[in-house]
Amino acid sequence: MADTFSTHAGQDPTLRDLLAARPALSMHAIDGLVFEDVPLNAIADALGTPTWVMGARTLRGRYARLSGAMRDAGLDVAIHFAVKANDHLAVLKVLGAQGAGADVVSGGELCRAMAAGIPARDIVFSGVGKTRTEMELALRHDIARINVESAEELELLSAAAVACGRTARIALRINPDVDAGTHAKITTGLAGNKFGIPYDRAADLYAHAATLPGIHPAGLAVHIGSQIERMQPYRQAYARVAELVRVIRARDLTVEVIDCGGGLGISYRHETEGAPEALANAIRLELGDLGTRLEIEPGRWLAGPAGLLLSTVILRKRGYDGMPPFIVLDAAMNDLARPSLYDAWHGIIPLSPRDAVAPTEQVHVVGPVCESGDTFGHDRTLPHLRDGSRVAILDTGAYGMVMSSTYNARPMAAQVMVDGSRWDVIRARQKIESLWEGDIVPDTLTHPAGGK
Ligand code: LLP
């Protein structure tokens, strides 16, 4: 793949490049950095930092482009938002109102999607290990479908369905053994990955599924990875699915639906954003003539560019012996884990118009957590930032807040949703005391029974 996950490849985009590629962001001479129509300093003034900001108008715009691309290709494709990318109820509400269903991977995500008003009939349950409780939850709510990832899971689901007196509509998730050309930690369609059913076993398992009580085999699913930039791996995977549909139909079984997965990439740095039109074309060319219902389950492409993380420079730490200084932010790897997990590159832009035009310098941008991996940018060329300067870390709407933790007893950051010119708090900053709210200290620790 290109250089999303590497730290040193090529010249970084300048502030001007970053802004030019993000129409929802603009730099104003007085208001500074504006997202949709809201000056981000106003949010930081009111709530402090770190604070996540999601853009409702941006989300709607991206959904419209994706669904429009499918329609223009003559395809009727249901879009199930991958809830793992951003599970905030407000985000799910905005997308649900546009017509999105949900792709969930846990009972928790299933409940969140339903709490946001997404009807069970528009929810698909994926994932490599669903517990009996999660299966029963899905069956009781009669969700659209459960994507089964193994022969073992199929048997467990059949037993759960019989016990609940329900029929599970299922798709078999195929592992097509295709290299999506993405980061090793987020590629899922290779034979060695834990995901899906080996291609050569799928037709037999589908036939077996048709004989199992409580199971209705409805179709096939495939998802080969995330942050995919090229269409060729999609084409390859879909061609393999199409072939399998023909094999299964030749055995007098029906295939009603194909779940084409997610994975469409965005441009964090130099990558070309995955074009929905190209994806639509790949689906049309490989799967368009099979007469099945079609679905996709994107997460990152819809939500990633619709989110930012606001942060403040705590201090500048001098670099000695010609080393770049460290810019220490008040956001850390516990807030945004992607750079420390995948060496992911996220653009960083000052909020203040004065900072934006300051002379540039080479810096390391880090968080305060006690790990060297708590680094947002290595050798970045940024305008000179002062103590107290604020920045926006870009493209954090997907796999941002959802992957946060409270490591180092750092409370969860506040969250805001911008919608055009208005903004609302969608989650207050977590209170410090709530960090230990659930801790239980047994009395016996301080008053040991029969203690001396
Ligand atoms: N469907 C399935 C079955 C998936 O496993 C995933 C993502 C998606 C859909 C959505 O993929 P997307 O359209 O968002 O690429 N935390 C990593 C990404 C992990 C993706 C896991 N599966 C990151 O921050 O890059």
Residues whose N, C-alpha, C, O or C-beta is under 5 A from the ligand:
A	BS01	LLP	A82 A85 S126 I186 H223 G225 S226 Q227 G261 G262 G263 L264 E297 P298 G299 R300 W301 R338 Y399
